[in-house]
Amino acid sequence: MTEAQLLPAGDSPQLNRTSGPDGGEGRGPVGRVFRTVREFVLVMMLALGLSLLIKTFLVQAFFIPSGSMENTLIRGDRVVVSKLTPGPFDLRRGDVLVFADPGGWLPVEARAPKGAIRDRIRSALTFVGVLPAESSEHVIKRLIGLPGDRVVCCDEKSRLTVNGTPIEEPYVFTGDKPSDIAFSVTIPAGKLWMMGDHRSDSEDSRYHPALDQGMVPIEDVVGRAFATVWPLDRATLLHNPTSTFAEVSTP
């Protein structure tokens, strides 16, 4: 019979581990650098993925390039937009909305393709939500008329009327009239009537009668701007002026 060799108490067979050039199991300087780089890449990938999800479904930042919404928003402001409106939350008269250009609202040169490498990098960072979106394909205005509403300019006191009710608009740029253009429109289903706060410097629904009578499709709405976040001295919430439209009847 072959006798089995017994090991002394406390001893156990050891596996032969291969040591790397940095001292085995990646515990040396090279291993630490590798682990640090790996963790950094994973964190960045998770952060970019989370940013993309937030930008796609929740909020997105936009850059204000013009004075059409002064003094509520001025050139250079960064605003954040909730993508839950429309959706879980309903559109309301007075909301400040960002929407895709329905076609012809923005200058052609503003939508020209970007070819520079820097612009491509910026586009990629904007896509994942790291940088605010430029307004080269989007417009920001205030919602004045919902589907079914009749919006008229103007009554004997130079006020807009919505469904026959005159409205006082505290957000209109100081010194501007509610509108220098007379109009009377009924908003069809699935459309909106949008106007800028700086009425004398805003090419809004009034200026595009050839394109669906100036109406904006609800499906083009990106979301509701709810806060200015940059520059810091202008950071504030953008409240809906509910009292302005409180007396407006349902169409």
Secondary structure as the mmCIF struct_conf table of DSSP 4:
data_model
#
loop_
_struct_conf.conf_type_id
_struct_conf.id
_struct_conf.beg_label_comp_id
_struct_conf.beg_label_asym_id
_struct_conf.beg_label_seq_id
_struct_conf.end_label_comp_id
_struct_conf.end_label_asym_id
_struct_conf.end_label_seq_id
HELX_LH_PP_P HELX_LH_PP_P1 THR A 2 PRO A 8
TURN_TY1_P TURN_TY1_P1 ALA A 9 GLY A 10
HELX_LH_PP_P HELX_LH_PP_P2 ARG A 17 SER A 19
TURN_TY1_P TURN_TY1_P2 PRO A 21 ASP A 22
BEND BEND1 GLY A 23 GLY A 24
TURN_TY1_P TURN_TY1_P3 GLU A 25 GLY A 26
BEND BEND2 GLY A 28 GLY A 28
HELX_RH_AL_P HELX_RH_AL_P1 PRO A 29 PHE A 57
TURN_TY1_P TURN_TY1_P4 LEU A 58 LEU A 58
STRN STRN1 VAL A 59 PHE A 63
BEND BEND3 SER A 66 GLY A 67
TURN_TY1_P TURN_TY1_P5 SER A 68 THR A 72
BEND BEND4 LEU A 73 LEU A 73
TURN_TY1_P TURN_TY1_P6 ARG A 75 GLY A 76
STRN STRN2 ARG A 78 SER A 82
TURN_TY1_P TURN_TY1_P7 LYS A 83 PRO A 88
BEND BEND5 PHE A 89 PHE A 89
TURN_TY1_P TURN_TY1_P8 ARG A 93 GLY A 94
STRN STRN3 VAL A 96 ALA A 100
BEND BEND6 GLY A 103 LEU A 106
HELX_RH_3T_P HELX_RH_3T_P1 VAL A 108 ARG A 111
HELX_LH_PP_P HELX_LH_PP_P3 ALA A 112 LYS A 114
BEND BEND7 ALA A 116 ALA A 116
HELX_RH_AL_P HELX_RH_AL_P2 ILE A 117 PHE A 127
TURN_TY1_P TURN_TY1_P9 VAL A 128 GLY A 129
BEND BEND8 VAL A 130 LEU A 131
HELX_LH_PP_P HELX_LH_PP_P4 PRO A 132 PRO A 132
STRN STRN4 ALA A 133 ALA A 133
HELX_LH_PP_P HELX_LH_PP_P5 GLU A 134 GLU A 134
TURN_TY1_P TURN_TY1_P10 SER A 135 SER A 136
BEND BEND9 GLU A 137 GLU A 137
STRN STRN5 HIS A 138 GLY A 145
TURN_TY1_P TURN_TY1_P11 PRO A 147 GLY A 148
STRN STRN6 ARG A 150 CYS A 153
TURN_TY1_P TURN_TY1_P12 GLU A 156 LYS A 157
BEND BEND10 SER A 158 SER A 158
STRN STRN7 THR A 161 VAL A 162
TURN_TY1_P TURN_TY1_P13 ASN A 163 GLY A 164
STRN STRN8 THR A 165 PRO A 166
TURN_TY1_P TURN_TY1_P14 PRO A 170 TYR A 171
BEND BEND11 VAL A 172 VAL A 172
HELX_LH_PP_P HELX_LH_PP_P6 PHE A 173 PHE A 173
TURN_TY1_P TURN_TY1_P15 THR A 174 GLY A 175
BEND BEND12 PRO A 178 PRO A 178
BEND BEND13 ASP A 180 ILE A 181
STRN STRN9 PHE A 183 THR A 186
HELX_LH_PP_P HELX_LH_PP_P7 ILE A 187 PRO A 188
TURN_TY1_P TURN_TY1_P16 ALA A 189 GLY A 190
STRN STRN10 LYS A 191 MET A 195
BEND BEND14 ASP A 197 HIS A 198
HELX_RH_3T_P HELX_RH_3T_P2 ARG A 199 ASP A 201
HELX_RH_3T_P HELX_RH_3T_P3 SER A 205 TYR A 207
TURN_TY1_P TURN_TY1_P17 PRO A 209 LEU A 211
HELX_RH_3T_P HELX_RH_3T_P4 ASP A 212 GLY A 214
STRN STRN11 VAL A 216 PRO A 217
HELX_RH_3T_P HELX_RH_3T_P5 ILE A 218 ASP A 220
STRN STRN12 VAL A 221 TRP A 230
BEND BEND15 PRO A 231 PRO A 231
HELX_RH_3T_P HELX_RH_3T_P6 LEU A 232 ARG A 234
STRN STRN13 THR A 236 LEU A 237
HELX_RH_3T_P HELX_RH_3T_P7 THR A 242 PHE A 245
TURN_TY1_P TURN_TY1_P18 ALA A 246 GLU A 247
HELX_LH_PP_P HELX_LH_PP_P8 VAL A 248 THR A 250
#
